[in-house]
Amino acid sequence: MINKDKFKDLDEKFYADRANVIAQSAVTRNGITEAAIDPDVIKDMRHSFSIELKQGEITDQKQSGRCWMFSALNTMRYRIIKDYNLETFELSQAYPLFFDKLEKSNYFLESIIKTVDCDLQGRLVKHILADPLGDGGQWDMFVNLVKKYGVVPKYAMPEVKSSSATREMDAYLTKMLRSFAKDLRNAHREGKSLEDLEAMKEGFNEHIYKALSVVLGTPPKKIDFEARDKDDNYIKEKDLTPKEFFDKYVKMDIDDYISLINAPTEDKPFNETFTVDYLGNVVEGKEVKYLNLPIDELKKAAIKQLKDGFPVWMGCDVGQSFIREEGILDTKAFNIKEIFDLDFEMTKEERLDYSESLMTHAMVFTGVDLDEDGKPVRWKIENSWGDRAGNKGYLVMSNAWFDEYMYQIAVDKKYLTEDQRKAWDKDPIHLKPWDPMGSLAR
């Protein structure tokens, strides 16, 4: 019980300490993080790198949770820009958004059918109902979209109001899906067969397709590729399907790219693979799969891929120790201990176990600064928040921050050791749907 009679004594004790008075003045005027910024970090975390890939103009996901799409497409457009000597180029982010919403809707309805005999108030069904088709995603989920639908240039399906600001669209689609879930469970209770439920689901999918066409536009079935290179040469090829465009112009062996994670918790041994139940988008697509490795192994694989001239998709907890204006991710960014006179630090394992941290955002490594021994000092990151965030859209990450808040990268499996490739071939251990490794980048 809080004893309010002690407040007077606590106030006297608070104001007797000069440090408390200074902290109160600074924080009430500026906020916690602004008052706690360590100026030495800003000086030390320079945007200079010994290995640096030149990308096109920075992209902007605006008011949407599509970072995983933007970052994956940014690794792909890099290849087009490089191969065809372009100043910049952008792939459509609205195109995969359309199909991700459609596929997630179908995945949700399939999950409802699978769980019709489960308690409606149970944790599993409540988890499935919580976020039927949110914006977030994982690398393997994007792979599923590309393999089924390909990609298109941005001009072939440009941004619209509901792709740049998805909250309203998501709210109405979620209402539809929860209503459909009610209808499916009621039909099952009334004795309808599995075939009847599947037929109902197909009808519901048609409604979702129509709704998506209304708010996002109809996806193109054929596109023309047009671009002008740095030497003013005009490139054009007509009448390509989105899959043909991906195969011919992105030229990425996407099946060779796998997800490495660092989850140093007791329930997830290193050199084992994992998947998460009820996590996915394309029902018939590949399951989300990770290989759990020590953090230094993620760094080694990422550096190898960067040295070969290819960017690296990654997932992290971007909100931790982040100086947004300067675009700095560093564990020493804020002197929080001095503000509160309390050390409440946790290990990475403890943060995962106690819900203090998990992957929240996907970006792209486009550079790294190595010391004389070849060890990483800081990392260059291409973000998707426009050119007003960070250093013209780019962030810089300290190596110590990588250790604590980096959770996932997608790399070509050729950069793994032979033992790691063998470990990748193991059947995955299944994690609960609410495991932190099932978090989605937004």
PEGIGI-V734743 format. One record per backbone hydrogen bond with DSSP energy under -1.0 kcal/mol. CO is the residue of the C=O (numbers start at 1). NH is the residue of the N-H. E is the energy in kcal/mol with one decimal. If there is no record, write none. Layout:
co->[CO & CO]
nh->[NH & NH]
e->[E & E]
This chain:
co->[3 & 4 & 6 & 7 & 8 & 9 & 10 & 11 & 12 & 14 & 17 & 18 & 19 & 20 & 21 & 22 & 23 & 24 & 25 & 26 & 27 & 31 & 32 & 36 & 38 & 39 & 40 & 41 & 44 & 46 & 51 & 59 & 62 & 63 & 66 & 67 & 68 & 69 & 70 & 71 & 72 & 73 & 74 & 76 & 77 & 78 & 79 & 80 & 81 & 85 & 90 & 93 & 94 & 95 & 96 & 97 & 98 & 99 & 100 & 101 & 102 & 103 & 104 & 105 & 106 & 107 & 108 & 109 & 110 & 111 & 113 & 115 & 119 & 122 & 123 & 124 & 125 & 126 & 137 & 138 & 139 & 140 & 141 & 142 & 143 & 144 & 145 & 146 & 152 & 153 & 160 & 161 & 164 & 166 & 167 & 168 & 169 & 170 & 171 & 172 & 173 & 174 & 175 & 176 & 177 & 178 & 179 & 180 & 181 & 182 & 183 & 184 & 185 & 186 & 187 & 188 & 193 & 194 & 195 & 196 & 197 & 198 & 199 & 200 & 201 & 202 & 203 & 204 & 205 & 206 & 207 & 208 & 209 & 210 & 211 & 212 & 213 & 223 & 225 & 227 & 229 & 233 & 235 & 237 & 240 & 241 & 242 & 242 & 243 & 244 & 245 & 246 & 246 & 252 & 253 & 254 & 256 & 258 & 259 & 260 & 261 & 263 & 265 & 272 & 273 & 274 & 275 & 276 & 282 & 290 & 291 & 292 & 294 & 294 & 295 & 296 & 297 & 298 & 299 & 300 & 301 & 302 & 303 & 304 & 305 & 306 & 312 & 313 & 314 & 315 & 315 & 316 & 316 & 317 & 321 & 322 & 323 & 323 & 327 & 328 & 329 & 330 & 333 & 334 & 335 & 336 & 337 & 347 & 348 & 349 & 350 & 351 & 351 & 352 & 360 & 361 & 363 & 364 & 365 & 366 & 367 & 368 & 369 & 371 & 375 & 377 & 378 & 379 & 380 & 380 & 381 & 382 & 384 & 389 & 390 & 391 & 393 & 394 & 395 & 396 & 397 & 398 & 399 & 400 & 401 & 402 & 405 & 407 & 408 & 409 & 411 & 412 & 413 & 417 & 418 & 419 & 420 & 421 & 423 & 429 & 431 & 432 & 435 & 436 & 441]
nh->[6 & 7 & 10 & 11 & 12 & 13 & 14 & 15 & 16 & 17 & 21 & 22 & 23 & 24 & 25 & 26 & 27 & 28 & 29 & 30 & 31 & 35 & 36 & 335 & 41 & 43 & 44 & 45 & 46 & 48 & 368 & 386 & 64 & 166 & 70 & 71 & 72 & 73 & 74 & 75 & 76 & 77 & 78 & 80 & 81 & 82 & 83 & 84 & 86 & 230 & 154 & 97 & 98 & 99 & 100 & 101 & 102 & 103 & 104 & 105 & 106 & 107 & 108 & 109 & 110 & 111 & 112 & 113 & 114 & 115 & 116 & 118 & 122 & 126 & 127 & 128 & 129 & 130 & 441 & 142 & 143 & 144 & 145 & 146 & 147 & 148 & 149 & 150 & 92 & 156 & 164 & 165 & 63 & 170 & 171 & 172 & 173 & 174 & 175 & 176 & 177 & 178 & 179 & 180 & 181 & 182 & 183 & 184 & 185 & 186 & 187 & 188 & 189 & 190 & 192 & 191 & 197 & 198 & 199 & 200 & 201 & 202 & 203 & 204 & 205 & 206 & 207 & 208 & 209 & 210 & 211 & 212 & 213 & 214 & 215 & 216 & 217 & 240 & 237 & 235 & 232 & 229 & 227 & 225 & 223 & 245 & 151 & 246 & 247 & 248 & 249 & 250 & 251 & 254 & 256 & 257 & 413 & 411 & 291 & 409 & 293 & 265 & 268 & 292 & 429 & 290 & 431 & 279 & 285 & 274 & 261 & 271 & 297 & 298 & 299 & 300 & 301 & 302 & 303 & 304 & 305 & 306 & 307 & 308 & 310 & 309 & 365 & 410 & 363 & 407 & 408 & 360 & 361 & 320 & 330 & 324 & 327 & 328 & 396 & 323 & 398 & 333 & 38 & 336 & 339 & 340 & 341 & 351 & 352 & 353 & 354 & 356 & 357 & 355 & 442 & 316 & 314 & 382 & 312 & 53 & 380 & 51 & 377 & 374 & 371 & 399 & 369 & 397 & 366 & 367 & 395 & 364 & 61 & 393 & 392 & 394 & 383 & 391 & 381 & 329 & 379 & 402 & 403 & 404 & 405 & 406 & 317 & 262 & 315 & 260 & 258 & 415 & 416 & 421 & 422 & 423 & 424 & 425 & 426 & 275 & 277 & 435 & 438 & 439 & 137]
e->[-1.8 & -1.3 & -2.4 & -2.7 & -2.2 & -2.3 & -2.4 & -2.5 & -1.0 & -1.2 & -1.4 & -2.1 & -2.5 & -2.7 & -2.1 & -2.3 & -2.8 & -2.4 & -1.1 & -2.1 & -2.9 & -1.7 & -1.4 & -3.2 & -1.1 & -1.5 & -2.3 & -2.4 & -1.7 & -1.3 & -2.3 & -2.3 & -1.5 & -1.5 & -2.7 & -3.1 & -1.5 & -3.0 & -2.2 & -1.6 & -1.3 & -3.2 & -1.3 & -1.2 & -2.9 & -2.4 & -2.9 & -2.2 & -2.1 & -3.0 & -2.5 & -1.1 & -2.1 & -1.4 & -2.5 & -2.4 & -1.9 & -2.9 & -2.9 & -1.9 & -1.9 & -2.7 & -2.7 & -2.4 & -2.4 & -2.1 & -2.2 & -2.2 & -2.3 & -1.3 & -1.2 & -1.7 & -1.6 & -2.1 & -2.1 & -2.2 & -2.4 & -1.2 & -2.2 & -1.6 & -2.2 & -1.9 & -1.4 & -2.5 & -2.6 & -1.5 & -3.0 & -2.1 & -2.8 & -1.3 & -2.1 & -1.5 & -1.5 & -3.0 & -2.2 & -1.9 & -2.4 & -2.4 & -1.9 & -2.0 & -2.5 & -2.5 & -1.9 & -2.5 & -2.5 & -2.0 & -2.2 & -2.4 & -2.4 & -2.5 & -2.4 & -2.1 & -2.2 & -1.6 & -2.6 & -1.6 & -2.1 & -2.5 & -2.0 & -2.2 & -2.4 & -2.0 & -1.6 & -2.2 & -2.5 & -1.5 & -1.5 & -2.0 & -2.6 & -2.2 & -2.4 & -2.8 & -2.2 & -1.9 & -2.0 & -2.9 & -1.1 & -3.1 & -2.1 & -3.7 & -2.0 & -2.5 & -2.2 & -3.0 & -3.0 & -2.6 & -1.5 & -1.9 & -2.5 & -2.4 & -2.6 & -1.5 & -1.9 & -2.2 & -2.1 & -1.2 & -2.7 & -2.0 & -1.9 & -2.2 & -2.7 & -2.0 & -1.8 & -2.4 & -2.8 & -2.3 & -2.7 & -1.1 & -1.6 & -2.0 & -2.5 & -3.3 & -1.3 & -1.0 & -1.7 & -2.2 & -2.0 & -2.3 & -2.6 & -2.1 & -1.9 & -2.3 & -2.7 & -1.4 & -2.1 & -1.7 & -3.1 & -2.2 & -2.1 & -2.2 & -1.8 & -2.8 & -2.3 & -1.7 & -2.0 & -1.0 & -1.2 & -2.1 & -2.9 & -2.9 & -2.8 & -1.9 & -2.8 & -1.3 & -1.3 & -2.2 & -1.7 & -2.4 & -1.9 & -2.4 & -2.4 & -2.6 & -1.4 & -1.0 & -2.7 & -2.7 & -2.3 & -3.3 & -1.9 & -3.4 & -2.2 & -2.3 & -3.2 & -2.1 & -2.8 & -1.8 & -3.0 & -2.4 & -1.9 & -1.0 & -2.4 & -1.7 & -3.1 & -1.8 & -1.3 & -1.4 & -1.6 & -2.8 & -2.5 & -2.7 & -2.7 & -1.8 & -1.7 & -1.4 & -2.8 & -1.5 & -1.8 & -1.6 & -2.8 & -2.9 & -2.7 & -2.2 & -1.6 & -2.3 & -2.0 & -2.2 & -2.1 & -1.1 & -1.5 & -2.4 & -2.4 & -2.0 & -2.4 & -1.5 & -1.6]
